[in-house]
Amino acid sequence: MHPDLTERILQHLEGTDKVSTIELATLFDVDHQKIVGALKSIEAHGDLLKAEVILVKSLELTEEGQAVMTNGSHEANLYGTVPLEGVPQDELMKSGPNAKIGYSKAMSLGWIFLDKSVSPPLVKRKVDKIEDTVKKSLEEISKNKTDLPPHVIKEFKKRKLLQEITTKSFILSKGAEFATTLTKLETDLTVDMLASGLWKDLKFKSYNFDALGAAPMRGHLHPLQKVRTEFRQIFLEMGFSEMPTNNYIESSFWNFDALFVPQQHPARDAQDTFFISNPAKSYKFPQEYMQRVQEVHSRGGYGSTGYVYDWKLEEAQRNTLRTHTTAVSARMLYKLANQAEGFRPVKYFSIDKVFRNETLDATHLAEFHQVEGVVADVGLTLGDLIGTLYEFFRKLGIEKLEFKPAYNPYTEPSMEIFCFHPGLNKWIEVGNSGVFRPELLLPMGLPENVNVIAWGLSLERPTMIKYGINNIRDLIGPKVDLKMVEEGPICRLDK
């Protein structure tokens, strides 16, 4: 805004009774919005002038309308491409980007016709001469002549050749406190002003009690927490109880041996598992249960030949950062098998961190979250597992599921879970599942007719899909963009 534009407006108004802001914009050769901005500044200084709002509607050519005014209407241009001998319709439709609408309009105006007496049918001229009234009317409008019939204006708007513009302007006149100069408004009432009485002669800027204050800084839920809440709610809706998962450090016994994972399994190597150096070992175990686990590993039992190797207590005692929350499921199932009131059907779930000695890349981290579901009841089958998984994923909004046979040391049969992702247009693996083996359940003391179905998912993968994140290190870890956490949409999985 010109530094003295406000005073120029006041000085001009001193010599006249009324003036419009549009007239001032023309007179001062500035944009109308700058005049309006200066008016707002004057109004903030008191009742120097009065402003009456005037709304003026006018017609303006759109970009397409400008092109038609310059080059002619679509129907006139199409008519000009039709030779005297005619042209095939499909060839005519390739004559320009607006050939379709031009053909339709030229046909309705009776300028052309389709001669079906020949093969193939030809589009021919029906009149020898035409007048491009559309082009002519648009030229009239561009010269501020708007004496067109309402139905013509309506048609041009429909064809997106015209648009109606509403201009807001003001009629200015002198106010009760009119002056040709602006007095600086005070923003603070000081002790000196009060003591000297100066405040009586000063003008103060009005307080805007409707103005919004600065938004306070606040915390924001991480996308993983939002998705975790959705998963947890689905489990609770299905009647599951949440398992306690606050022990990140597990002994190898609960993490591997209790799950019938042999002590020479590659998962128990240092390159796959984080072992704890202090304390390096655990010593408190249910002794009778440990003896049964040792027996089934070394010599078999419960209809199994076992692994036939020399099971070592020292290996079972080694402490690890848990590699899966299935270790928690093993503890809960052992507790269920040995409770005083006897066995009762249960449904458990957990969502918590697990740790693997992984090579970091776009899809792998050394720590991530496992989503686990466990159901224990009499006579459960693979069909119960598949049905439960279908219901769980249906609540996530996933209808298309496929299962692929797999191998796990502690489940038989075992299945990998795949879902069809419409966005990626392909099947992706989302988890693993299976029926716990008798070698795992029977040493715990569970009845022989009790089966346990279970499945495990990643929390990070659905979160990456939900938020469009391609690299897991952008979702969790030191490289996370806090702006993404703050501005990320609220998670709402489709149900």
Residue, then its C-alpha position, 0 to 999 in steps of 0.5 A: m500500500h502507498p504510504d500516504l494512500t490513507e491521507r490521499i483518500l481523506q484529502h480527496l473526500e474533503g472536497t466532495d460529499k461522496v465518492s466510491t472506492i472504485e472511482l478512487a482506484t481509477l483516479f489514483d491508478v492503484d488496485h481497488q483492493k489497496i483502496v479497500g485496505a487503506l479504508k480499513s486502516i482509516e476505520a481503525h482510527g475512529d469515525l473519520l468516514k462512513a462506508e456504505v457497502i455496494l455489491v455490483k454484479s458483472l459478467e466476465l469472459t472465462e479463459e475458454g470464452q476469451a479463446v472463443m471470442t478470438n478464434g470463433s465458436h466451436e460450432a463455427n470452427l467445426y462447420g468450417t472444417v466440413p468440405l462440400e463433398g462431406v466427411p466421415q463422422d469419425e474423421l470429423m471428430k478428430s479435427g480438434p479437441n472441441a469437435k464433439i461439442g461443436y458437432s452437437k451445437a452445429m447439428s442443433l442449429g441446422w448447419i450440418f446433417l448426417d447423410k446416411s444414403v451413402s456408405p459410410p455416412l458423411v457429415k455434410r453442410k446443410v446451409d451455405k452460410i452461417e453467422d457466428t453469433v456466439k463470437k459476436s455476443l462475447e465481443e459485445i460483453s467484452k466491451n461492457k455491453t450486457d444487453l443480451p437476453p437472459h436465456v443467452i447469458k444462461e446458455f453461455k454460463k452453462r457452456k462455461l464461456l461466461q462467469e458472473i463476478t460480484t464486486k464489493s465496493f464502498i461509497l465513502s462520506k465524511g464521518a463525525e470525526f472527519a479529519t484529513t490526517l490520521t492520529k497515531l492510536e495508542t496501544d498501551l495506557t502508561v503510568d505517566m499518561l495517568a499521572s499527567g492526565l495526557w490520556k484524556d487527549l489521546k486516542f486508543k486503539s480498540y481492543n478486539f475481544d473476538a480475536l483468537g489467541a495464539a494456539p498453545m503448543r500441545g502433544h500429538l499422538h504418534p501414528l503408531q499409537k493411533v493405529r494401535t488404539e484401533f487394533r486394541q478396540i477391535f480385539l476388545e469388541m471380539g471379546f479378547s482380554e489384554m495380556p501383560t507385556n511389560n517384561y521386555i527381557e525374557s529368559s531363553f526358556w520362555n522365549f524359545d524352549a517353552l515354545f518347542v524351538p530347538q536350542q540349535h535353531p538359527a533364531r537363537d544365534a547372536q546374529d538374530t537375537f540380542f542377548i543380555s550380558n547383565p544379568a546374563k542368566s535367569y534361575k527361577f523356573p517352574q521345575e516340574y514344567m522345565q523337566r517336561v520341556q526338557e523331556v519333550h525336546s530330548r526324547g519326545g513324548y505326547g506322540s512326538t519323537g522330539y528333536v533327539y538332542d542333549w538339552k542344556l539348562e545353561e542355554a535355557q537360562r540365557n537372558t534375551l530381549r524378547t524376539h516375539t510376544t509369543a513368549v508372553s502367550a506361553r506364560m499365560l497358557y502355563k498359568l491357565a493350565n495350572q490355575a486352581e479352578g481348572f481350565r476355562p476357554v480364553k481369548y488373549f491379545s497383546i500389542d507391544k515391542v519385540f527386538r530382533n538383531e536385524t540389518l536396518d533397511a526400509t522395511h526392517l528395524a531392530e525393534f518393532h511391534q507385534v500384534e498377537g491373538v491367542v484363543a484356547d478352547v476345546g476342539l478348536t480346528l484350522g477352520d476356527l482359526i481361518g474364521t476368526l482371522y476373517e472376522f478380525f480382518r473384516k473389522l479392519g476393512i480387509e475382505k480379501l484374504e489368502f492363506k499359504p502353508a508355512y513352517n513354524p517350530y511351535t505351530e502345526p499346521s501353520m499359515e502365512i496370511f496375505c491380503f489384497h491391497p487395492g492401492l498397491n494392486k497386489w497381494i501382500e503378507v500381513g502376518n503368520s498364524g497356526v495351531f499350537r503343537p501338542e509338544l508346546l501345550l501338553p507339557m504345560g498341563l493343558p487337557e489333551n482335548v484343548n487346542v490353541i489357535a494363534w496369529g501374529l501381525s506387524l503394527e508398523r506395516p498397516t501404519m505405513i500403508k495407512y499413512g503412505i510411508n515408504n520407509i519404516r525409519d520415517l515412522i519410528g526411530p531418530k529420523v522421524d519427522l515431528k511435523m508428520v506426527e503433528e499434522g498426520p491425519i487421525c487414523r480411521l480404519d474402514k470398518 
